[in-house]
Each structure stands twice: as structure tokens, then as C-alpha cells.
């Protein structure tokens, strides 16, 4: 959501654990279980909505399915009512980078779309997004999705105590740019836990050894947005929808993770193994 824009100040109202000097909350080992419950629900809903992504389907119908599934699970949508937003998901089609608003738009053959869902389960926030395709997947779109997915996983591989957030961004940026694609700079990942958005801003580009040092117990999202063309974006007059300035295709994959003693735990793994639509 909107607080993912790079540089936006976020107040951390959570009171658990301790704060680092950079304002990043350190959670306890027992807290990982709560994040897994929230992340598993968000991921399971994204598994289920995949059956509805087809040519002629509207993004509004997809969002309504997600809203009902959140309610049926006894959870809460983190996005409904957030800064005036009224939907249970963001659905971003083709050249929409992020924060696309669901509506009456019908999917066409070859459309690619990102669906982003955040739920609250017992006070814990589960935040994840992934790509889908309606109809036949164009080759250039398939390659874009592959690169974006693999960039996310390379970023997660850089997560371990003693590394820095710059190491995460560098792993993503160097891989993407080697594929002659670009990393969006205007939006980023974020801390979460018992709040939706908290420090740090997790940039998807950077220099090794820069930024806050990773510590066991940090929770945050990694969610690179990758464009086939240039990295610049603009936000439309609805004040939510971000699109590529050059109208090139964009893709995004997102996981919520927690730093462990020797690496990272992914809270939002797909229960059905459907995180990437073609893997």
C-alpha cells in the first residue's frame, strides 16, 4: 500500500520486543508462529483465487472473492479502510506497477497481473503478492515474471544476521540489470509484524555493506517490482495506481520473511506450491 513509497516516514506503534537504533523492531522466537499463521492464510487465498483468473474475468470479481475468503477465515483485511482504500486486494495489470484498484476491467488474453493481499490474524499481518496470467502467456511476459521471481529469491538468500539491507538490494539489482531489465526505485518493501508498515524501508537496489545490519528477529517484506523498460513510474489521479512511465510491462513477487540465526524463514510460502504460475 501507499507507505511502500521509498522514503515515507512510518511510525512503529508496535510495543513488542525491542527496537534497534534504526527503529527496527526485534521480535522473539515465539512471535514467528503468529507470522506463519497470518502468512499462510494470505498465501492460501492467493492459491485459491488462481482458479478464477481467466479471460473475461473482472478484477472486481477477483477482489470480491478475496474479501469473502478473508471473512470466512475469521480474519481481517488490512487494506479495507487503510487510508481510505476500500478493497481487500490490489490488482495490477500489465503496465501497472503496484496498487492497482480492482473494478470492472475485464482480463484479456495474455494479460499478466499481480494480486497483493494482506490479512490480519490474531493481530499479526500476513502480506504477500504474486503474478498470474489470463489465457496464453506471451514469451516476453514469461521472461519478465521469471526474472522478477528469481530476483526475489536472490534477495531472500542474502538475508542472514550480519548482512545489511544493502546486500539484499544489491543481490536483486545486479541480477535484474544483468537481464537487461530495470528495478523500480519509487516503491519498496517494509517492516511488519503487529503493524502493517514499519521501519525499515527495504530497497530493491543498493550497495553491499550499506544500510542497517540484519539481526535475528527482524520481520519485513521483500517485494521487487521489475520493468521490461525503464524504472520510472507515475501515480495516476486516483492517488493509488502506479504505472510505468514508458508503458512497459511490470511484474512483482512478494514474500514476508523473518531473520533467523542463520538465514530467513518465509512466512508466505504457497501451501499448494503455486507461488509462480509456471514453475
CORVENUR-V485213 format. One record per run of one state. SS is the DSSP state (a for helix, b for strand, c for the rest). FROM is the first residue (numbers start at 1). TO is the last residue. If there is no record, write none. Layout:
ss = [SS/SS]
from = [FROM/FROM]
to = [TO/TO]
//
This chain:
ss = [c/a/b/c/b/c/b/c/a/c/b/a/c/b/c/a/c/b/c/b/c/b/c/b/c/b/c/a/c/b/a/c/b/c/b/c/b/c/b/c/b/c/b/c/b/c/b/c/b/c/b/c/b/c/b/c]
from = [1/2/5/6/18/20/25/27/31/53/58/59/73/76/78/82/85/90/94/96/99/106/107/112/122/124/134/139/158/164/165/179/182/184/187/188/189/192/198/203/213/214/219/223/225/228/233/236/242/245/250/253/254/260/264/267]
to = [1/4/5/17/19/24/26/30/52/57/58/72/75/77/81/84/89/93/95/98/105/106/111/121/123/133/138/157/163/164/178/181/183/186/187/188/191/197/202/212/213/218/222/224/227/232/235/241/244/249/252/253/259/263/266/279]
//
